Amino acid sequence: MSERKVLNKYFPPDFDPSKIKRRKGLKKQNGSQMTVRLMSPYSMQCSKCGEYIYKGKKFNARKETAVGEEYLGIKVFRFYIKCPVCSSEITFKTDPKQGDFVPEHGATRNFENWKETDPNNQAGLLPSAEADEDYDSDGNPTADKVERDAMADLERSQEQSRREMEIMDELADLRQRNARLETSARADDPESLLAALHAERENAEEAARRQVEDAEDDAMVAKFFTKLPPPGAKVDAAPGADDASDNEGTSASPAPAPLIIKRTAASAKGEPTVSSLLAAKGKALDGPPAAAKPAAKRKRGDLQKMLGIKGKKSKA
């Protein structure tokens, strides 16, 4: 057992490695691809179903070497994984220049690395001697520096507007995903659909009932209230009266508004009264209530007997 733990082994002078049989190496699938176990290097969102994949989730990925892509002699590798929800293919590759990974197809990166916004790595560098020449002895920027600053401000504003557009697009995607999830949740719950359908039917029935009641009220109003023309207005006009008035050139005066007269109960003919209805049933209206009878006064002796009080007997 101790022999396998040694750090170096003895090779004789006549050792020939070409005589050693070739061992079985790693089996590559699909030609240049091989299966590896990895974790997602960054948080991403699937472009097909919108599922969020957090950083560090494990996958069985396929690894291959990107043909024709190198950086200072360092190979670039491409990885293929599948979305855990919709099983769509997601690819990303290594970026030796920035020491990071770059999304390629099937998903978008949620967090933009600061190295992408600062490719020259100028964030933590101190100003050089050439940068000091842009300022005078008092610390004020020179004319050339001001012109360059104006262009830099313009570029900065354009970059800011581009970032705002990207943020708005991300917000729109989030809203669409929330709406899609809400719709799917409603579709999965039949009770909510039945409740919504029942409420819609009840609203339709209530509207129809109100419409019928309004029609009945209008009919009742038309029955008991009539519109009469004013005393000086003509009820039936001759057919050629309008033509004659036009030929004469006189303008007709506006007709006054019709008067509304309410019928009284006494003037309505054929309408039964309360007394007639009661008389038909053999009943009569109750008269005014009679005056209340005064309460009978009891004698004092009767009250004493009721209360159990005994009077004193007088001595003879």
C-alpha distance (Angstrom), angle and dihedral (degrees) to the residues before:
residue distance angle dihedral
M1 . . .
S2 3.78 . .
E3 3.79 91.8 .
R4 3.80 94.5 69.0
K5 3.79 91.6 54.4
V6 3.78 96.8 60.4
L7 3.79 118.3 114.6
N8 3.81 97.3 -141.7
K9 3.76 133.8 25.9
Y10 3.79 133.5 -154.1
F11 3.80 117.6 -100.0
P12 3.80 114.4 -169.2
P13 3.81 120.2 -132.4
D14 3.79 92.4 -111.0
F15 3.83 93.1 54.4
D16 3.82 112.3 135.2
P17 3.84 114.1 -172.2
S18 3.82 91.4 -165.5
K19 3.80 89.5 69.9
I20 3.80 92.1 59.6
K21 3.78 114.1 102.0
R22 3.75 116.3 -114.5
R23 3.79 113.7 -103.5
K24 3.76 126.6 -137.3
G25 3.79 108.1 -93.9
L26 3.76 132.3 -167.7
K27 3.76 112.7 -49.6
K28 3.80 111.7 -125.3
Q29 3.77 118.0 -148.7
N30 3.79 125.0 -146.5
G31 3.77 92.9 11.7
S32 3.81 106.4 -75.5
Q33 3.85 98.1 14.4
M34 3.78 126.4 95.8
T35 3.79 133.1 -174.7
V36 3.81 116.6 -113.6
R37 3.78 136.0 171.5
L38 3.81 113.8 -123.5
M39 3.78 144.4 152.7
S40 3.78 124.6 -121.1
P41 3.83 106.5 -93.4
Y42 3.83 94.6 -147.4
S43 3.79 140.0 9.8
M44 3.78 112.8 -88.0
Q45 3.80 142.2 172.3
C46 3.79 123.8 -131.9
S47 3.80 111.8 -116.8
K48 3.82 93.3 -147.3
C49 3.82 106.5 46.3
G50 3.83 100.9 11.8
E51 3.82 94.2 -121.9
Y52 3.82 115.1 159.5
I53 3.81 115.6 -130.5
Y54 3.78 112.6 -162.2
K55 3.78 125.2 -141.8
G56 3.80 112.0 -89.4
K57 3.81 99.6 29.6
K58 3.81 110.3 145.0
F59 3.80 122.5 -121.4
N60 3.79 138.9 174.3
A61 3.79 97.8 -124.2
R62 3.77 136.3 -177.4
K63 3.79 115.3 -126.7
E64 3.78 127.9 -158.1
T65 3.79 138.2 162.8
A66 3.80 114.8 -104.4
V67 3.79 106.5 -121.4
G68 3.79 115.1 -127.2
E69 3.83 95.2 4.8
E70 3.79 117.7 113.0
Y71 3.79 137.5 142.7
L72 3.80 116.5 -151.5
G73 3.80 90.1 -28.2
I74 3.84 93.5 -48.1
K75 3.79 114.3 127.5
V76 3.78 121.7 -125.8
F77 3.82 116.5 -135.3
R78 3.80 127.6 -155.3
F79 3.81 124.1 -150.9
Y80 3.81 129.4 -158.6
I81 3.81 121.1 -155.8
K82 3.82 134.5 163.4
C83 3.79 129.3 -124.7
P84 3.84 109.2 -108.0
V85 3.83 91.2 -135.7
C86 3.82 109.5 37.6
S87 3.85 98.1 15.3
S88 3.80 91.7 -130.6
E89 3.80 116.1 156.5
I90 3.81 118.6 -101.0
T91 3.79 122.0 -170.1
F92 3.79 132.2 -169.9
K93 3.80 134.1 162.9
T94 3.77 139.5 -154.7
D95 3.81 124.0 -92.4
P96 3.83 109.4 -153.5
K97 3.80 92.0 179.7
Q98 3.81 94.3 62.9
G99 3.81 96.7 23.1
D100 3.79 90.8 -121.3
F101 3.81 143.6 95.5
V102 3.80 126.5 -93.8
P103 3.85 123.0 -148.4
E104 3.78 111.4 -126.6
H105 3.81 112.6 171.9
G106 3.80 141.4 -6.2
A107 3.82 99.8 23.7
T108 3.78 142.7 46.7
R109 3.78 125.9 -133.8
N110 3.80 115.3 -113.4
F111 3.80 98.2 -159.8
E112 3.79 118.6 48.2
N113 3.77 109.7 -146.5
W114 3.80 116.5 -125.7
K115 3.79 89.2 -126.5
E116 3.80 89.6 68.5
T117 3.80 91.6 57.7
D118 3.83 91.2 44.2
P119 3.82 106.2 39.0
N120 3.82 93.7 161.4
N121 3.82 92.5 52.2
Q122 3.80 93.0 -125.6
A123 3.81 95.5 143.7
G124 3.80 97.6 92.2
L125 3.80 101.6 27.7
L126 3.79 123.0 114.6
P127 3.83 118.6 -125.5
S128 3.78 114.6 -92.2
A129 3.82 129.9 -138.2
E130 3.80 90.9 -94.9
A131 3.78 90.2 55.7
D132 3.83 89.5 53.3
E133 3.81 89.9 60.0
D134 3.80 89.2 68.9
Y135 3.83 89.1 71.7
D136 3.80 129.9 60.4
S137 3.79 127.7 -132.9
D138 3.81 91.8 -82.6
G139 3.80 92.2 53.3
N140 3.80 95.3 -108.5
P141 3.82 118.5 135.5
T142 3.79 117.5 -107.4
A143 3.82 125.3 -120.4
D144 3.80 92.7 -97.7
K145 3.78 89.6 50.1
V146 3.82 91.1 51.6
E147 3.82 91.6 52.3
R148 3.78 91.1 48.3
D149 3.80 89.7 47.2
A150 3.82 90.2 53.9
M151 3.78 90.5 53.6
A152 3.79 89.9 44.8
D153 3.80 90.4 52.2
L154 3.80 90.1 51.2
E155 3.78 91.6 49.8
R156 3.80 90.3 45.7
S157 3.81 91.8 52.1
Q158 3.80 90.8 49.3
E159 3.78 90.6 49.6
Q160 3.79 90.7 48.8
S161 3.81 91.9 50.8
R162 3.80 89.6 49.6
R163 3.80 90.5 51.6
E164 3.80 90.7 49.1
M165 3.81 90.2 52.6
E166 3.80 90.3 50.7
I167 3.80 90.9 49.5
M168 3.82 90.8 50.0
D169 3.80 90.1 50.9
E170 3.80 90.5 51.0
L171 3.81 90.8 49.8
A172 3.81 90.3 50.3
D173 3.81 89.9 51.3
L174 3.81 90.9 50.7
R175 3.81 91.6 49.9
Q176 3.80 91.7 49.3
R177 3.79 90.4 49.7
N178 3.82 92.1 49.7
A179 3.81 91.0 48.5
R180 3.79 90.7 48.8
L181 3.80 91.7 49.6
E182 3.80 91.5 48.0
T183 3.81 91.3 50.1
S184 3.80 92.0 48.3
A185 3.82 90.5 48.6
R186 3.80 90.3 53.4
A187 3.79 91.6 47.3
D188 3.81 90.9 51.0
D189 3.82 92.1 52.7
P190 3.85 110.1 68.8
E191 3.81 92.4 -179.0
S192 3.80 92.5 63.5
L193 3.82 90.8 48.4
L194 3.83 91.3 50.3
A195 3.81 90.9 47.1
A196 3.82 91.3 51.1
L197 3.84 91.1 48.1
H198 3.81 91.4 48.2
A199 3.82 91.6 49.4
E200 3.81 90.5 49.6
R201 3.81 91.3 51.6
E202 3.80 91.7 47.8
N203 3.80 90.6 51.5
A204 3.81 90.7 50.5
E205 3.82 91.8 49.4
E206 3.81 91.0 47.4
A207 3.81 91.3 51.1
A208 3.82 91.4 49.4
R209 3.81 91.5 48.5
R210 3.80 91.7 50.2
Q211 3.79 90.5 49.3
V212 3.83 90.9 52.9
E213 3.81 91.2 47.7
D214 3.80 91.3 50.2
A215 3.81 90.3 51.0
E216 3.82 90.7 50.5
D217 3.81 91.1 48.9
D218 3.81 91.0 50.4
A219 3.80 90.4 50.0
M220 3.81 91.2 49.7
V221 3.81 91.6 49.4
A222 3.80 91.4 48.3
K223 3.81 89.6 50.7
F224 3.79 97.6 53.4
F225 3.82 100.5 29.0
T226 3.81 121.9 57.4
K227 3.80 130.6 -175.1
L228 3.81 113.7 -128.1
P229 3.81 124.6 -170.2
P230 3.82 118.5 -118.6
P231 3.82 117.2 -90.4
G232 3.86 95.9 -103.4
A233 3.83 97.8 44.7
K234 3.81 123.7 101.7
V235 3.77 116.1 -121.3
D236 3.82 100.6 -161.4
A237 3.77 117.1 33.2
A238 3.81 122.8 -162.4
P239 3.80 115.9 -103.8
G240 3.82 93.6 -117.9
A241 3.76 97.1 41.5
D242 3.79 94.1 98.8
D243 3.84 92.3 49.4
A244 3.80 91.8 49.2
S245 3.78 92.0 49.9
D246 3.82 90.1 50.1
N247 3.80 91.8 50.5
E248 3.80 92.3 49.7
G249 3.83 89.8 52.5
T250 3.78 94.9 -128.5
S251 3.78 117.9 137.9
A252 3.79 115.9 -131.5
S253 3.80 115.5 -118.6
P254 3.81 115.8 -118.6
A255 3.79 112.6 -94.1
P256 3.81 114.6 -114.0
A257 3.77 119.6 -115.5
P258 3.82 114.6 -88.1
L259 3.79 118.4 -104.0
I260 3.78 120.4 -118.2
I261 3.83 113.4 -143.7
K262 3.76 120.8 -170.8
R263 3.77 116.8 -143.1
T264 3.75 118.0 -126.5
A265 3.74 123.3 -133.7
A266 3.83 91.8 -115.4
S267 3.81 95.1 52.4
A268 3.81 95.4 47.4
K269 3.78 109.4 102.0
G270 3.74 122.5 -144.5
E271 3.80 94.2 14.3
P272 3.82 114.4 124.0
T273 3.76 119.8 -129.4
V274 3.77 128.0 -139.1
S275 3.80 93.2 -105.2
S276 3.81 92.6 51.2
L277 3.78 91.5 50.6
L278 3.81 91.7 50.1
A279 3.80 91.1 46.5
A280 3.82 90.1 52.7
K281 3.81 89.3 55.7
G282 3.80 93.0 46.5
K283 3.77 95.6 -106.9
A284 3.77 133.0 118.0
L285 3.74 135.6 -151.5
D286 3.76 114.4 -92.4
G287 3.77 113.3 -111.6
P288 3.74 125.3 -131.0
P289 3.76 112.3 -63.6
A290 3.81 114.6 -92.3
A291 3.75 120.5 -115.0
A292 3.77 113.9 -88.8
K293 3.82 114.7 -103.0
P294 3.78 115.7 -117.5
A295 3.76 114.9 -105.2
A296 3.80 115.0 -101.7
K297 3.77 113.2 -107.7
R298 3.74 117.0 -129.6
K299 3.70 123.8 -145.7
R300 3.74 120.3 -108.0
G301 3.75 92.6 -118.5
D302 3.78 92.5 55.5
L303 3.80 90.5 51.8
Q304 3.81 91.0 51.9
K305 3.78 90.9 51.7
M306 3.82 91.3 50.0
L307 3.79 91.3 50.3
G308 3.86 92.5 45.7
I309 3.79 96.1 -115.8
K310 3.79 115.0 152.1
G311 3.76 119.0 -154.1
K312 3.77 124.0 -134.9
K313 3.81 116.0 -100.2
S314 3.76 115.2 -126.4
K315 3.83 116.2 -123.6
A316 3.78 116.4 -120.5
